[in-house]
Amino acid sequence: MEKTDVLNREDMLELTRRMTVARTSFTRIAGAYMDRDGEIDGSFNTNFLNLSSAEKEKNLAFAKAIPFSKTNEQLQEREFSDAADARGMRQLLTGMKECGLKNDALMYTFYEIVAEHYKTGEEYAILVFHDRYDVPLKAADKERMGESEEVYEYLICAICPLVGEYEAGMPECGFLFPSFSDRSSDDGHIAVYHRNPGE
């Protein structure tokens, strides 16, 4: 994937303002716990609204860390190339998004691809969130208008070191797919997060 355009900080903040227990519209969370060898040690897939308030708050913090990070430093927009593996990953992510994370076969394929490429030597968790955001129209003066312009359906992935038994810490890396550009879905791009941008 190639580095491309810059992300708009206001677009990212628009998403994160909704990531509270009271305002969230997350539909689902799925994930896997990976052992030191990159093998799946356990997984889950559940309706986000079925979580307790404490679990919602904890998981929202993981999800929010991706778009709330330093825009164009820790979070950078990348364009999908025409290479076969990039096309395959884009197709997989689109499938995960369109089924709302409910297809376990797709999820396990995704976890295995992450394990193949993410080499850490430590135990970690892969957390994936699904959301649909009814993007409101805004007037020229940026005042919010009532009706919706489009529904932005997206995934957030957070890859987190384990700090206890099946207990995730804050994300080391992750992504937002598709990218949110000019307050609209951009399927040709993905916003990739690294806590340490130099890595």
C-alpha positions in Angstrom: 0.0 0.0 0.0 1.3 3.4 -0.9 1.2 6.5 1.3 -1.1 9.1 -0.2 -3.3 12.0 0.8 -3.5 13.6 4.2 -6.4 12.9 6.6 -8.6 15.7 7.8 -8.4 15.9 11.7 -12.0 17.2 11.9 -13.3 14.1 10.0 -11.6 11.9 12.6 -12.9 14.0 15.5 -16.4 13.8 14.1 -16.2 10.0 14.4 -14.7 9.9 17.9 -17.2 12.3 19.4 -19.8 9.5 19.0 -17.6 6.9 20.7 -19.2 7.1 24.1 -21.4 4.7 25.9 -24.4 7.0 25.6 -23.9 7.9 21.9 -22.2 4.8 20.3 -23.9 3.1 17.3 -21.4 0.2 17.2 -23.3 -2.9 16.1 -20.8 -5.6 16.8 -17.4 -6.5 18.2 -15.4 -9.6 17.2 -11.9 -10.6 18.1 -9.2 -13.2 18.7 -6.6 -13.8 21.4 -3.3 -14.8 19.9 -0.5 -16.7 21.6 3.2 -16.0 21.4 3.5 -18.2 18.2 0.7 -16.4 16.5 -1.9 -19.1 17.0 -5.5 -18.4 17.9 -6.0 -19.1 21.6 -9.6 -18.1 21.8 -12.1 -15.9 20.0 -15.5 -14.1 20.4 -18.1 -12.4 18.3 -21.0 -10.5 19.9 -23.5 -7.8 19.6 -21.9 -4.6 21.0 -25.2 -3.6 22.7 -25.1 -6.8 24.7 -22.0 -5.8 26.6 -22.2 -4.3 30.1 -21.6 -0.6 30.4 -18.1 -1.2 31.8 -17.2 -3.5 28.9 -18.6 -1.0 26.4 -16.6 1.8 27.9 -13.4 -0.3 27.9 -13.8 -1.4 24.3 -14.8 2.0 23.1 -11.5 3.3 24.4 -9.6 0.7 22.3 -11.6 1.7 19.2 -11.4 5.4 19.8 -7.6 5.3 20.1 -7.3 4.7 16.3 -9.1 7.7 14.8 -8.3 9.9 17.9 -4.5 9.4 17.4 -2.2 12.0 15.9 -3.6 12.5 12.4 -1.0 12.1 9.6 1.6 10.9 12.1 0.3 7.9 14.0 -2.7 7.6 11.7 -1.8 7.8 8.0 -4.0 7.2 4.9 -2.9 4.6 2.4 -4.1 3.7 -1.0 -4.7 0.1 -2.0 -2.4 -0.9 -4.8 -3.3 -3.1 -7.7 -1.2 -6.0 -6.4 -3.1 -9.2 -5.9 -2.6 -9.4 -2.2 -3.8 -5.8 -1.7 -6.9 -6.5 -3.8 -7.5 -9.6 -1.8 -7.2 -7.8 1.5 -9.6 -5.1 0.3 -12.1 -7.7 -0.8 -11.8 -9.5 2.6 -12.3 -6.3 4.6 -15.3 -5.3 2.4 -16.8 -8.7 3.0 -16.3 -8.4 6.8 -17.9 -4.9 6.7 -20.9 -5.9 4.5 -21.8 -8.9 6.8 -21.3 -6.8 9.9 -18.6 -9.2 11.2 -21.2 -12.0 11.4 -19.3 -14.4 9.1 -16.9 -16.4 11.3 -15.1 -17.9 8.3 -14.1 -14.4 7.1 -13.1 -13.4 10.6 -10.8 -16.4 11.0 -9.3 -15.8 7.6 -8.6 -12.2 8.8 -7.0 -13.3 12.1 -4.7 -15.8 10.3 -3.6 -13.1 7.8 -2.8 -10.7 10.8 -0.9 -13.5 12.5 1.1 -14.1 9.4 2.3 -10.5 9.1 2.3 -9.2 12.7 5.4 -10.6 14.3 5.7 -9.6 18.0 6.7 -12.7 20.0 4.2 -11.7 22.6 0.5 -12.5 23.3 -1.9 -10.1 21.8 -5.6 -9.5 20.9 -7.1 -8.6 17.6 -10.3 -6.5 18.1 -12.6 -5.6 15.2 -15.5 -3.2 15.5 -18.4 -2.6 13.1 -20.4 0.7 12.9 -22.8 2.6 10.7 -22.7 6.3 11.0 -25.6 8.4 9.6 -23.5 11.3 8.4 -25.6 14.5 8.9 -25.7 17.2 6.3 -23.9 20.4 7.2 -24.6 23.9 5.9 -21.8 26.1 4.5 -21.3 27.6 8.0 -20.7 24.1 9.3 -24.0 24.2 11.3 -25.5 20.7 11.5 -28.7 20.2 9.5 -31.2 17.5 10.4 -31.3 15.1 7.5 -28.6 12.5 6.7 -26.4 12.7 3.6 -25.1 9.1 3.6 -24.5 6.1 5.9 -20.8 5.6 6.4 -20.3 1.9 7.2 -16.9 1.0 8.5 -14.6 -1.2 10.5 -12.0 -0.3 13.2 -9.3 -2.9 14.0 -7.2 -2.6 17.1 -4.2 -4.9 17.7 -3.5 -4.8 21.4 -0.8 -6.4 23.6 -2.3 -8.6 26.4 -1.6 -7.2 29.9 -3.3 -10.1 31.7 -5.1 -13.3 30.9 -7.4 -12.4 28.0 -7.0 -8.7 29.0 -6.1 -6.3 26.2 -4.0 -3.2 26.7 -4.1 -0.1 24.5 -3.5 -0.6 20.8 -0.1 -0.9 19.2 -1.5 -0.7 15.7 -4.7 -1.0 13.8 -6.7 0.7 11.0 -10.0 2.4 10.0 -11.6 0.9 6.8 -12.7 2.4 4.5 -11.1 5.8 5.1 -13.4 8.7 6.0 -12.5 11.5 3.6 -14.4 14.8 3.2 -17.1 13.3 5.5 -17.6 10.4 3.1 -16.6 6.8 2.6 -13.4 6.3 0.5 -13.2 2.5 -0.4 -9.9 3.0 -2.2 -8.1 4.0 0.9 -7.5 2.7 4.5 -6.3 4.7 7.5 -3.5 2.8 9.2 -2.5 3.4 12.8 0.9 2.8 14.5 1.4 4.0 18.1 5.1 4.4 17.2 5.0 6.0 13.7 8.7 5.1 13.1 8.0 1.4 13.1 
